[in-house]
Amino acid sequence: MLNKPEMNEYPPYYEGYVNHVPDGDLLQILDAQLKETINLLKDVNEEKSEFRYAPEKWTIKEVLGHITDTERIMSYRLLSIGRGEKEMLPGYHDDEYVKKGKFNRFSLQELLHHQSLVRQHTILLLGSLDEEALVQRGRANGGEVTARAIGYIIAGHEIHHRRLIEERYLS
């Protein structure tokens, strides 16, 4: 079972994400999250999935694409740091990734499938790392982080955006 990281294992920016994650087995939490997200969005029609609650805000499809892209990037960081990479890993500009991802051209079901595959990969990767790898420290986006903390950041990031979808798009 992966224990929650200490505050010195990640930059302060990620504290909110880590705090969103409930206590328990992180691998089970990640698996349950995927099911919750799919259940939340499975009946949303294509018109609703392209709704913007305000100008310049992302659509549900774009939010889901952002969650998936972020998890891909964080999983790369997880792998790199868990394997002992000491070079600074780059950050990314999420608004630019969403623009260039052109997620509205995909069906919501296709985007949910992408997220499902990426999440399965993340769970397998996390499950394959031993304690030594999980506490490895590396540098990403200008800060120091452990592999374990990245797992919690992934989970908390999805919780954050799922709550925004519930509050701003589906309420």
DRENGU-775862 format. One record per atom (N, C-alpha, C, O): chain; atom name; x, z, y. Coordinates in Angstrom, 1 decimal. Each point is the difference from the previous one (the first is absolute). Layout:
REM residues N
  kette  atom       u       w       v
      A    CA       X       Z       Y
...
REM end
This chain:
REM residues 171
  kette  atom       u       w       v
      A     N     0.8     0.0    -1.2
      A    CA    -0.8     0.0     1.2
      A     C     0.9     0.0     1.2
      A     O     0.9     0.8     0.1
      A     N    -1.2    -1.7     0.9
      A    CA     0.8     0.0     1.2
      A     C    -0.6     1.0     1.0
      A     O    -1.2     0.0     0.4
      A     N     2.1     0.9     0.1
      A    CA    -0.4     0.9     1.0
      A     C     0.1    -0.6     1.4
      A     O     0.7    -1.0     0.2
      A     N    -1.5     1.5     0.7
      A    CA     0.0    -0.5     1.4
      A     C     1.4     0.2     0.5
      A     O     0.6     1.0    -0.2
      A     N    -0.2    -2.0     1.0
      A    CA     1.3     0.2     0.7
      A     C     0.0     1.0     1.1
      A     O    -1.0     0.3     0.6
      A     N     2.2     0.2    -0.4
      A    CA     0.2     1.0     1.1
      A     C     0.0    -0.9     1.3
      A     O     0.3    -1.2     0.0
      A     N    -0.5     1.9     1.2
      A    CA    -0.1    -0.8     1.2
      A     C     1.4    -0.6     0.4
      A     O     0.0    -0.9     0.8
      A     N     1.1     1.4    -1.4
      A    CA     1.3    -0.5     0.3
      A     C     0.3    -1.3    -0.8
      A     O     1.1    -0.5     0.1
      A     N    -2.1     0.1    -0.9
      A    CA     0.2    -1.2    -0.9
      A     C    -0.5    -1.3     0.6
      A     O     0.1    -1.0    -0.6
      A     N    -0.7     1.1     1.8
      A    CA    -0.5    -1.2     0.6
      A     C    -0.1     0.2     1.6
      A     O     0.0     1.1     0.4
      A     N     0.0    -2.2     0.3
      A    CA    -0.1     0.1     1.5
      A     C    -1.3     0.6     0.4
      A     O    -1.0    -0.2    -0.7
      A     N     0.9     0.9     1.8
      A    CA    -1.2     0.6     0.5
      A     C    -1.2    -0.9     0.1
      A     O    -1.2     0.4    -0.2
      A     N     1.5    -1.7     0.4
      A    CA    -1.1    -1.0     0.2
      A     C    -0.9     0.0    -1.3
      A     O    -1.2    -0.3     0.2
      A     N     1.7     0.6    -1.3
      A    CA    -0.7    -0.1    -1.3
      A     C    -0.7     1.3    -0.4
      A     O    -0.7     0.0    -1.0
      A     N     0.8     1.0     1.8
      A    CA    -0.6     1.3    -0.4
      A     C    -1.5    -0.1    -0.2
      A     O    -0.5     0.6    -1.0
      A     N    -0.2    -1.3     1.9
      A    CA    -1.4    -0.2    -0.2
      A     C    -0.4    -0.6    -1.3
      A     O    -0.9     0.4    -0.7
      A     N     1.6    -1.4     0.3
      A    CA    -0.2    -0.7    -1.3
      A     C     0.2     0.9    -1.2
      A     O    -0.8     0.1    -0.9
      A     N     1.9     0.6     0.9
      A    CA     0.4     0.9    -1.1
      A     C    -1.1     1.2     0.0
      A     O    -0.4     0.3    -1.1
      A     N     0.0     0.2     2.2
      A    CA    -1.0     1.0     0.0
      A     C    -1.4    -0.4    -0.5
      A     O    -0.8     0.8    -0.4
      A     N     0.5    -2.1     0.5
      A    CA    -1.3    -0.5    -0.5
      A     C    -0.1     0.1    -1.5
      A     O    -1.1     0.0    -0.6
      A     N     2.3     0.0    -0.1
      A    CA     0.0    -0.1    -1.5
      A     C    -0.4     1.4    -0.5
      A     O     0.7     1.0     0.3
      A     N    -1.7    -1.0    -1.2
      A    CA    -0.4     1.3    -0.6
      A     C     1.1     0.5    -1.0
      A     O     0.8    -0.8    -0.4
      A     N    -0.9     2.0     0.0
      A    CA     0.9     0.5    -1.0
      A     C    -0.4    -0.6    -1.3
      A     O    -1.2    -0.3    -0.2
      A     N     2.1     0.2    -0.7
      A    CA    -0.2    -0.5    -1.3
      A     C     1.1    -1.0    -0.4
      A     O     1.0    -0.2     0.7
      A     N    -1.3    -0.5    -1.8
      A    CA     1.0    -1.0    -0.6
      A     C    -0.1    -1.2     0.8
      A     O    -1.0    -0.7     0.1
      A     N     2.1     0.3     0.6
      A    CA     0.0    -1.1     0.9
      A     C    -0.4    -1.3    -0.7
      A     O    -0.7    -0.9     0.5
      A     N     1.2     0.7    -1.7
      A    CA    -0.4    -1.2    -0.8
      A     C    -1.5    -0.1    -0.2
      A     O    -0.6    -1.1     0.1
      A     N     0.0     2.2    -0.5
      A    CA    -1.4     0.0    -0.1
      A     C    -0.8    -0.2     1.3
      A     O    -1.0    -0.7     0.0
      A     N     1.6     1.3     1.0
      A    CA    -0.6    -0.2     1.4
      A     C     0.0    -1.5     0.4
      A     O    -1.0    -0.5     0.4
      A     N     2.1    -0.1    -0.6
      A    CA     0.2    -1.5     0.3
      A     C    -1.0    -0.8    -0.8
      A     O    -0.6    -0.9     0.5
      A     N     0.5     1.2    -1.8
      A    CA    -1.0    -0.7    -0.8
      A     C    -1.4     0.2     0.4
      A     O    -0.8    -1.0     0.1
      A     N     0.4     2.2     0.2
      A    CA    -1.3     0.3     0.5
      A     C    -0.3    -0.6     1.3
      A     O    -1.1    -0.5     0.3
      A     N     2.1     0.4     0.6
      A    CA    -0.2    -0.6     1.3
      A     C    -0.4    -1.5    -0.1
      A     O    -0.9    -0.5     0.7
      A     N     1.6    -0.2    -1.6
      A    CA    -0.3    -1.4    -0.2
      A     C    -1.4    -0.1    -0.4
      A     O    -0.7    -0.9     0.5
      A     N     0.2     1.7    -1.4
      A    CA    -1.4    -0.1    -0.5
      A     C    -0.9     0.3     1.2
      A     O    -1.1    -0.6     0.1
      A     N     1.4     1.6     0.7
      A    CA    -0.8     0.4     1.2
      A     C    -0.1    -1.2     1.0
      A     O    -1.1    -0.3     0.5
      A     N     2.2    -0.3    -0.3
      A    CA     0.1    -1.1     1.0
      A     C    -0.9    -1.2    -0.5
      A     O    -0.7    -0.6     0.7
      A     N     0.9     0.3    -2.0
      A    CA    -0.7    -1.1    -0.6
      A     C    -1.5     0.3     0.1
      A     O    -0.8    -0.9     0.3
      A     N     0.4     2.1    -0.7
      A    CA    -1.4     0.4     0.1
      A     C    -0.6     0.0     1.4
      A     O    -1.1    -0.4     0.2
      A     N     1.9     0.8     0.8
      A    CA    -0.4    -0.1     1.3
      A     C    -0.3    -1.4     0.5
      A     O    -1.0    -0.2     0.7
      A     N     1.8    -0.7    -1.1
      A    CA     0.0    -1.4     0.5
      A     C    -0.7    -1.0    -0.9
      A     O    -0.2    -1.2     0.5
      A     N    -0.1     1.5    -1.7
      A    CA    -0.4    -1.0    -1.0
      A     C    -1.3    -0.7     0.4
      A     O    -0.3    -1.2    -0.3
      A     N    -0.6     1.9     1.1
      A    CA    -1.3    -0.6     0.3
      A     C     0.0    -0.5     1.5
      A     O    -1.1    -0.4     0.5
      A     N     2.2     0.4     0.2
      A    CA     0.0    -0.4     1.3
      A     C     0.0    -1.6     0.0
      A     O     0.8    -0.6    -0.7
      A     N    -1.7     0.0     1.5
      A    CA    -0.1    -1.4     0.0
      A     C     1.1    -0.6     0.9
      A     O     0.7     0.7     0.7
      A     N    -0.5    -2.0    -0.9
      A    CA     1.1    -0.7     0.7
      A     C    -0.2     0.1     1.6
      A     O     1.0     0.2     0.7
      A     N    -2.2    -0.3    -0.3
      A    CA    -0.2     0.1     1.5
      A     C     0.4     1.4     0.5
      A     O     0.7     0.1     1.0
      A     N    -1.1     0.9    -1.7
      A    CA     0.3     1.4     0.4
      A     C     1.5     0.2    -0.1
      A     O     0.6     0.8     0.8
      A     N     0.1    -1.4    -1.8
      A    CA     1.4     0.2    -0.2
      A     C     0.8    -0.7     1.1
      A     O     1.2     0.3     0.1
      A     N    -1.8    -1.1     0.8
      A    CA     0.7    -0.6     1.1
      A     C    -0.4     0.5     1.3
      A     O     0.3    -0.5     1.1
      A     N    -1.1     1.6    -1.1
      A    CA    -0.4     0.7     1.2
      A     C     1.1     0.8     0.7
      A     O     0.9     0.6    -0.7
      A     N    -0.8    -0.7     2.0
      A    CA     0.9     0.8     0.8
      A     C    -0.8     0.9     0.9
      A     O    -0.9    -0.4     0.7
      A     N     1.2     1.7    -0.8
      A    CA    -0.8     1.0     0.7
      A     C     0.3     0.0     1.5
      A     O    -0.7     0.5     0.8
      A     N     1.8    -1.2    -0.4
      A    CA     0.4    -0.1     1.4
      A     C     0.9    -1.3     0.1
      A     O     0.7    -0.3    -1.0
      A     N    -0.6    -0.3     2.1
      A    CA     0.9    -1.1     0.2
      A     C     1.5     0.4    -0.4
      A     O     0.4     1.1     0.3
      A     N     0.3    -2.0    -0.9
      A    CA     1.4     0.2    -0.4
      A     C     0.2     1.0    -1.1
      A     O     1.1     0.3    -0.4
      A     N    -2.2     0.2    -0.2
      A    CA     0.1     0.9    -1.1
      A     C    -0.1    -0.8    -1.3
      A     O    -0.5    -1.1     0.0
      A     N     1.1     1.6    -1.1
      A    CA     0.0    -0.8    -1.2
      A     C    -1.3     0.0    -0.7
      A     O    -0.8     0.9     0.2
      A     N     0.5    -1.9    -1.0
      A    CA    -1.1     0.0    -0.8
      A     C     0.2     0.8    -1.3
      A     O     1.2     0.5    -0.2
      A     N    -2.2    -0.2    -0.6
      A    CA     0.2     0.7    -1.2
      A     C     1.0    -0.7    -0.9
      A     O     0.9     0.6    -0.6
      A     N    -1.0    -2.0     0.5
      A    CA     1.0    -0.7    -0.8
      A     C     1.4     0.2     0.6
      A     O     0.9     0.1    -0.8
      A     N    -0.7    -0.1     2.1
      A    CA     1.3     0.2     0.5
      A     C     0.5     1.4    -0.2
      A     O     1.2     0.2    -0.3
      A     N    -2.1     0.8     0.3
      A    CA     0.4     1.3    -0.3
      A     C     0.5     0.1    -1.4
      A     O     1.0     0.6    -0.3
      A     N    -1.8    -1.2    -0.6
      A    CA     0.4     0.0    -1.4
      A     C     1.3    -0.7    -0.3
      A     O     0.9     0.4    -0.7
      A     N    -0.7    -1.5     1.4
      A    CA     1.3    -0.8    -0.1
      A     C     1.1     0.9     0.6
      A     O     1.1    -0.1    -0.6
      A     N    -1.3     0.8     1.6
      A    CA     1.0     0.9     0.6
      A     C     0.4     1.1    -1.0
      A     O     1.1     0.3    -0.2
      A     N    -2.1     0.3    -0.4
      A    CA     0.2     1.1    -1.0
      A     C     0.9    -0.6    -1.1
      A     O     1.0     0.7    -0.4
      A     N    -1.3    -1.9    -0.1
      A    CA     0.7    -0.6    -1.1
      A     C     1.4    -0.3     0.5
      A     O     1.0     0.3    -0.8
      A     N    -0.8    -1.0     1.9
      A    CA     1.3    -0.3     0.5
      A     C     0.9     1.2     0.2
      A     O     1.2     0.0    -0.4
      A     N    -1.8     1.1     1.0
      A    CA     0.7     1.2     0.2
      A     C     0.5     0.6    -1.3
      A     O     1.1     0.5    -0.1
      A     N    -2.0    -0.5    -0.9
      A    CA     0.4     0.5    -1.3
      A     C     1.1    -0.8    -0.6
      A     O     0.9     0.5    -0.7
      A     N    -0.9    -1.8     0.8
      A    CA     1.0    -0.9    -0.5
      A     C     1.4     0.4     0.7
      A     O     1.0     0.2    -0.7
      A     N    -1.0     0.0     2.0
      A    CA     1.2     0.4     0.7
      A     C     0.4     1.4    -0.4
      A     O     1.2     0.2    -0.3
      A     N    -2.1     0.7     0.2
      A    CA     0.4     1.4    -0.4
      A     C     0.5     0.0    -1.4
      A     O     0.9     0.8    -0.3
      A     N    -1.5    -1.6    -0.6
      A    CA     0.5     0.0    -1.4
      A     C     1.4    -0.5    -0.1
      A     O     0.8     0.4    -0.8
      A     N    -0.5    -1.4     1.7
      A    CA     1.4    -0.5     0.0
      A     C     0.9     1.1     0.5
      A     O     1.1     0.2    -0.6
      A     N    -1.5     0.5     1.6
      A    CA     0.8     1.2     0.5
      A     C     0.1     1.0    -1.1
      A     O     1.1     0.6    -0.2
      A     N    -2.2    -0.3    -0.5
      A    CA     0.0     1.0    -1.1
      A     C     1.1    -0.5    -1.1
      A     O     0.8     0.9    -0.4
      A     N    -0.9    -2.1     0.0
      A    CA     1.0    -0.5    -1.0
      A     C     1.4     0.1     0.5
      A     O     0.9     0.5    -0.7
      A     N    -0.7    -1.0     1.9
      A    CA     1.4     0.0     0.6
      A     C     0.6     1.4     0.1
      A     O     1.1     0.3    -0.4
      A     N    -1.9     0.6     1.0
      A    CA     0.5     1.4     0.2
      A     C     0.1     0.7    -1.3
      A     O     1.0     0.7    -0.2
      A     N    -1.9    -0.9    -0.7
      A    CA     0.1     0.6    -1.3
      A     C     1.2    -0.5    -0.8
      A     O     0.4     0.8    -0.9
      A     N     0.0    -1.9     1.2
      A    CA     1.2    -0.6    -0.7
      A     C     1.3     0.3     0.7
      A     O     1.1    -0.4    -0.4
      A     N    -1.2     1.2     1.6
      A    CA     1.2     0.4     0.6
      A     C     0.4    -0.8     1.2
      A     O     1.2     0.2     0.5
      A     N    -2.0    -1.1     0.0
      A    CA     0.4    -0.9     1.1
      A     C     0.3     0.9     1.2
      A     O    -0.8     0.9     0.4
      A     N     1.9    -1.1     0.3
      A    CA     0.4     0.8     1.2
      A     C    -0.1    -0.8     1.3
      A     O     0.1     0.6     1.0
      A     N    -0.3    -1.9    -1.1
      A    CA    -0.1    -0.8     1.2
      A     C    -1.4     0.2     0.6
      A     O    -0.9     0.4    -0.7
      A     N     0.8    -0.5     2.1
      A    CA    -1.2     0.1     0.7
      A     C    -1.0    -1.1    -0.4
      A     O     0.4    -1.2     0.1
      A     N    -1.5     1.5    -0.6
      A    CA    -1.1    -1.0    -0.3
      A     C    -0.8    -0.3     1.2
      A     O    -0.3     0.9     0.8
      A     N     0.0    -2.1    -0.6
      A    CA    -0.7    -0.4     1.3
      A     C    -1.4     0.5     0.1
      A     O    -0.7     0.3    -1.0
      A     N     0.2    -0.2     2.2
      A    CA    -1.4     0.3     0.3
      A     C    -0.7    -1.3    -0.1
      A     O     0.5    -1.1    -0.4
      A     N    -1.8     1.1     0.9
      A    CA    -0.7    -1.2     0.1
      A     C    -1.1     0.2     1.1
      A     O    -0.4     1.1     0.3
      A     N    -0.1    -2.2     0.2
      A    CA    -1.0     0.0     1.0
      A     C    -1.4    -0.4    -0.6
      A     O    -0.3    -1.1    -0.3
      A     N    -0.5     2.2     0.1
      A    CA    -1.2    -0.2    -0.8
      A     C    -1.0    -1.0     0.7
      A     O    -0.6    -0.7    -0.7
      A     N     0.6     0.7     2.0
      A    CA    -0.9    -1.0     0.7
      A     C     0.4    -1.4    -0.3
      A     O    -0.9    -0.9    -0.3
      A     N     2.2     0.6     0.3
      A    CA     0.5    -1.3    -0.3
      A     C    -0.3    -0.4    -1.5
      A     O    -0.3    -1.1    -0.3
      A     N     0.5     2.1    -0.6
      A    CA    -0.2    -0.3    -1.4
      A     C    -1.5    -0.3    -0.2
      A     O    -0.3    -0.9    -0.8
      A     N    -0.6     1.6     1.4
      A    CA    -1.4    -0.3    -0.1
      A     C    -0.4    -1.3     0.5
      A     O    -0.7    -0.8    -0.6
      A     N     1.3     0.4     1.8
      A    CA    -0.3    -1.3     0.6
      A     C     0.5    -1.1    -1.0
      A     O    -0.7    -1.0    -0.2
      A     N     1.9     1.1    -0.3
      A    CA     0.6    -1.0    -0.8
      A     C    -0.6     0.0    -1.4
      A     O     0.2    -1.0    -0.8
      A     N    -0.8     2.1     0.4
      A    CA    -0.6     0.1    -1.4
      A     C    -1.3    -0.8    -0.1
      A     O    -0.4    -0.4    -1.1
      A     N    -0.2     0.2     2.3
      A    CA    -1.3    -0.8     0.0
      A     C    -0.9     0.4    -1.1
      A     O    -0.5    -0.8    -0.8
      A     N     0.3     2.1     0.7
      A    CA    -0.8     0.6    -1.1
      A     C    -1.5    -0.4     0.0
      A     O    -0.6     0.0    -1.1
      A     N     0.1    -0.4     2.2
      A    CA    -1.4    -0.4     0.1
      A     C    -0.3    -1.3    -0.8
      A     O    -1.1    -0.4    -0.3
      A     N     2.2    -0.4    -0.1
      A    CA    -0.2    -1.2    -0.8
      A     C    -0.3     0.3    -1.4
      A     O    -0.4    -0.9    -0.8
      A     N     0.7     2.2     0.4
      A    CA    -0.3     0.4    -1.4
      A     C    -1.3     0.6    -0.1
      A     O    -0.5     0.6     0.9
      A     N    -0.1    -0.6    -2.1
      A    CA    -1.2     0.8    -0.2
      A     C     0.4     1.5    -0.1
      A     O     1.1     0.3    -0.4
      A     N    -2.1     0.5     0.6
      A    CA     0.3     1.5    -0.1
      A     C     0.4     0.3    -1.4
      A     O     0.8     0.9    -0.3
      A     N    -1.4    -1.6    -0.7
      A    CA     0.3     0.3    -1.4
      A     C     1.4    -0.4    -0.3
      A     O     0.7     0.7    -0.8
      A     N    -0.2    -1.8     1.4
      A    CA     1.4    -0.4    -0.3
      A     C     1.0     1.1     0.6
      A     O     1.0     0.3    -0.6
      A     N    -1.4     0.2     1.8
      A    CA     0.9     1.0     0.6
      A     C     0.0     1.3    -0.8
      A     O     1.0     0.7    -0.1
      A     N    -2.2    -0.3    -0.4
      A    CA    -0.1     1.2    -0.9
      A     C     0.9    -0.2    -1.2
      A     O     0.6     0.9    -0.5
      A     N    -0.6    -2.2    -0.1
      A    CA     0.8    -0.2    -1.1
      A     C     1.5     0.1     0.3
      A     O     0.7     0.6    -0.8
      A     N    -0.3    -1.1     1.9
      A    CA     1.4     0.1     0.5
      A     C     0.3     1.5     0.1
      A     O     1.1     0.4    -0.6
      A     N    -1.9     0.4     1.2
      A    CA     0.2     1.4     0.2
      A     C     0.1     0.7    -1.4
      A     O     0.9     0.9    -0.2
      A     N    -1.7    -1.3    -0.7
      A    CA     0.0     0.6    -1.3
      A     C     1.3    -0.2    -0.8
      A     O     0.6     0.9    -0.6
      A     N    -0.1    -2.2     0.7
      A    CA     1.2    -0.3    -0.6
      A     C     1.2     0.7     0.6
      A     O     0.9     0.5    -0.7
      A     N    -0.9    -0.4     2.0
      A    CA     1.1     0.7     0.7
      A     C     0.0     1.5    -0.3
      A     O     1.0     0.6    -0.3
      A     N    -2.2     0.0     0.3
      A    CA    -0.1     1.4    -0.4
      A     C     0.4     0.3    -1.4
      A     O     0.7     1.0    -0.2
      A     N    -1.0    -1.9    -0.7
      A    CA     0.4     0.2    -1.4
      A     C     1.5     0.0    -0.1
      A     O     0.7     0.8    -0.7
      A     N     0.0    -1.7     1.5
      A    CA     1.4    -0.1     0.1
      A     C     0.6     1.3     0.5
      A     O     1.0     0.5    -0.5
      A     N    -1.6     0.0     1.6
      A    CA     0.5     1.2     0.6
      A     C    -0.1     1.2    -0.9
      A     O     1.0     0.8    -0.1
      A     N    -2.1    -0.7    -0.7
      A    CA    -0.1     1.1    -0.9
      A     C     1.0    -0.1    -1.1
      A     O     0.6     1.0    -0.4
      A     N    -0.4    -2.2    -0.1
      A    CA     1.1    -0.2    -1.1
      A     C     1.3     0.3     0.6
      A     O     0.8     0.7    -0.7
      A     N    -0.5    -1.1     1.9
      A    CA     1.3     0.3     0.6
      A     C     0.2     1.5     0.2
      A     O     1.1     0.5    -0.4
      A     N    -2.0     0.1     1.0
      A    CA     0.1     1.5     0.2
      A     C     0.2     0.7    -1.3
      A     O     0.8     1.0    -0.1
      A     N    -1.6    -1.4    -0.9
      A    CA     0.0     0.7    -1.3
      A     C     1.4    -0.3    -0.8
      A     O     0.3     0.8    -0.9
      A     N     0.4    -1.8     1.3
      A    CA     1.3    -0.3    -0.6
      A     C     1.1     0.8     0.6
      A     O     1.1     0.0    -0.6
      A     N    -1.3     0.6     1.7
      A    CA     1.1     0.7     0.7
      A     C     0.2     1.4    -0.5
      A     O    -1.1     0.7    -0.1
      A     N     2.3    -0.3    -0.2
      A    CA     0.2     1.4    -0.4
      A     C     0.1     0.9     1.3
      A     O     0.1    -0.5     1.1
      A     N     0.1     1.8    -1.4
      A    CA     0.0     0.9     1.1
      A     C     1.2    -0.3     1.0
      A     O    -0.1     0.2     1.2
      A     N     1.2    -0.5    -1.8
      A    CA     1.2    -0.4     0.8
      A     C    -0.2    -1.1     0.9
      A     O     0.4     0.0     1.2
      A     N    -1.1    -1.0    -1.7
      A    CA    -0.3    -1.2     0.9
      A     C    -1.1     0.4     1.0
      A     O     0.1    -0.5     1.2
      A     N    -1.0     1.3    -1.5
      A    CA    -1.1     0.3     0.9
      A     C     0.5     0.8     1.2
      A     O    -0.6     0.0     1.1
      A     N     1.7     0.8    -1.2
      A    CA     0.5     0.8     1.1
      A     C     1.1    -0.7     0.7
      A     O     0.6     0.6     0.9
      A     N    -0.3    -1.8    -1.3
      A    CA     1.1    -0.8     0.7
      A     C    -0.5    -0.2     1.5
      A     O    -1.2    -0.2     0.2
      A     N     2.2     0.3     0.6
      A    CA    -0.3    -0.2     1.5
      A     C     0.5    -1.4     0.4
      A     O     1.1    -0.4    -0.5
      A     N    -1.8    -0.3     1.3
      A    CA     0.4    -1.3     0.5
      A     C    -0.4    -0.1     1.4
      A     O    -0.7     0.9     0.6
      A     N     1.0    -2.1     0.0
      A    CA    -0.4    -0.2     1.4
      A     C    -0.9    -1.2     0.1
      A     O     0.4    -1.1    -0.6
      A     N    -1.5     1.2     1.3
      A    CA    -0.9    -1.1     0.2
      A     C    -0.6     0.1     1.4
      A     O    -0.4     1.1     0.4
      A     N     0.3    -2.2     0.2
      A    CA    -0.7     0.0     1.3
      A     C     0.5     1.0     1.0
      A     O    -0.7     0.6     0.8
      A     N     2.0    -0.4    -0.8
      A    CA     0.6     1.0     0.9
      A     C     0.0     1.4    -0.3
      A     O     0.5     0.8     0.7
      A     N    -1.0    -0.4    -1.9
      A    CA    -0.1     1.4    -0.4
      A     C     0.4     0.2    -1.4
      A     O     0.2    -1.0    -0.8
      A     N     0.0     2.3     0.4
      A    CA     0.4     0.3    -1.3
      A     C    -1.3     0.4    -0.8
      A     O    -0.9     0.7     0.5
      A     N     0.9    -1.1    -1.8
      A    CA    -1.2     0.3    -0.8
      A     C     0.4     0.1    -1.5
      A     O     1.0    -0.7    -0.4
      A     N    -1.7     1.4    -0.4
      A    CA     0.3     0.1    -1.4
      A     C    -1.0    -1.0    -0.7
      A     O    -1.0    -0.4     0.5
      A     N     1.4     0.0    -1.7
      A    CA    -0.9    -0.8    -0.8
      A     C    -1.3     0.7    -0.2
      A     O    -1.1    -0.7     0.1
      A     N     1.1     1.9    -0.5
      A    CA    -1.2     0.8    -0.2
      A     C    -0.9    -0.1     1.2
      A     O    -1.3    -0.2    -0.1
      A     N     1.8     0.4     1.3
      A    CA    -0.8     0.0     1.2
      A     C    -0.7    -1.4     0.2
      A     O    -1.1    -0.1     0.4
      A     N     1.8    -0.9    -0.8
      A    CA    -0.6    -1.4     0.1
      A     C    -1.2    -0.1    -0.8
      A     O    -1.0    -0.6     0.4
      A     N     1.0     1.2    -1.6
      A    CA    -1.2     0.0    -0.8
      A     C    -1.2     0.6     0.7
      A     O    -1.1    -0.5    -0.1
      A     N     1.4     1.6     0.7
      A    CA    -1.1     0.7     0.7
      A     C    -0.4    -0.7     1.3
      A     O    -1.2     0.0     0.4
      A     N     2.1    -0.7     0.2
      A    CA    -0.3    -0.8     1.2
      A     C    -0.9    -1.1    -0.4
      A     O    -1.0    -0.3     0.7
      A     N     1.2    -0.4    -1.8
      A    CA    -0.8    -1.1    -0.5
      A     C    -1.4     0.6    -0.2
      A     O    -1.0    -0.7     0.5
      A     N     0.8     1.8    -1.2
      A    CA    -1.3     0.5    -0.2
      A     C    -0.7     0.4     1.3
      A     O    -1.2    -0.3     0.2
      A     N     1.9     1.0     0.7
      A    CA    -0.6     0.5     1.2
      A     C    -0.4    -1.2     0.9
      A     O    -1.0     0.1     0.8
      A     N     1.8    -1.1    -0.8
      A    CA    -0.3    -1.2     0.8
      A     C    -1.3    -0.6    -0.4
      A     O    -0.8    -0.4     0.9
      A     N     0.6     0.3    -2.2
      A    CA    -1.3    -0.6    -0.5
      A     C    -1.2     0.9     0.4
      A     O    -1.0    -0.5     0.5
      A     N     1.2     1.8    -0.6
      A    CA    -1.1     0.9     0.3
      A     C    -0.3    -0.1     1.5
      A     O    -1.2    -0.1     0.4
      A     N     2.2     0.0     0.4
      A    CA    -0.2    -0.1     1.5
      A     C    -0.9    -1.3     0.3
      A     O    -0.9     0.1     0.7
      A     N     1.3    -1.2    -1.3
      A    CA    -0.7    -1.2     0.3
      A     C    -1.4    -0.1    -0.7
      A     O    -0.9    -0.6     0.6
      A     N     0.8     1.2    -1.7
      A    CA    -1.3     0.0    -0.7
      A     C    -1.0     0.8     0.9
      A     O    -1.2    -0.3     0.1
      A     N     1.7     1.4     0.4
      A    CA    -0.9     0.8     0.9
      A     C    -0.4    -0.8     1.3
      A     O    -1.1     0.1     0.4
      A     N     2.0    -0.8     0.1
      A    CA    -0.3    -0.9     1.2
      A     C    -1.0    -1.0    -0.4
      A     O    -0.9    -0.3     0.8
      A     N     1.0    -0.3    -2.0
      A    CA    -1.0    -1.0    -0.5
      A     C    -1.4     0.7    -0.1
      A     O    -1.0    -0.6     0.5
      A     N     1.0     1.7    -1.1
      A    CA    -1.3     0.7    -0.1
      A     C    -0.6     0.4     1.3
      A     O    -1.2    -0.2     0.2
      A     N     2.0     0.7     0.8
      A    CA    -0.5     0.4     1.3
      A     C    -0.3    -1.1     0.9
      A     O    -1.1     0.0     0.7
      A     N     1.9    -1.1    -0.6
      A    CA    -0.1    -1.0     1.0
      A     C    -0.6    -1.3    -0.4
      A     O    -0.5    -0.8     0.8
      A     N     0.4     0.6    -2.1
      A    CA    -0.5    -1.3    -0.5
      A     C    -1.3     0.2    -0.9
      A     O    -0.8    -0.9     0.0
      A     N     0.7     2.0    -0.7
      A    CA    -1.1     0.1    -1.0
      A     C    -1.0     1.1     0.3
      A     O    -0.9     0.2    -0.7
      A     N     1.1     0.5     1.9
      A    CA    -0.9     1.1     0.3
      A     C    -1.3    -0.5     0.7
      A     O    -0.9     0.7     0.3
REM end
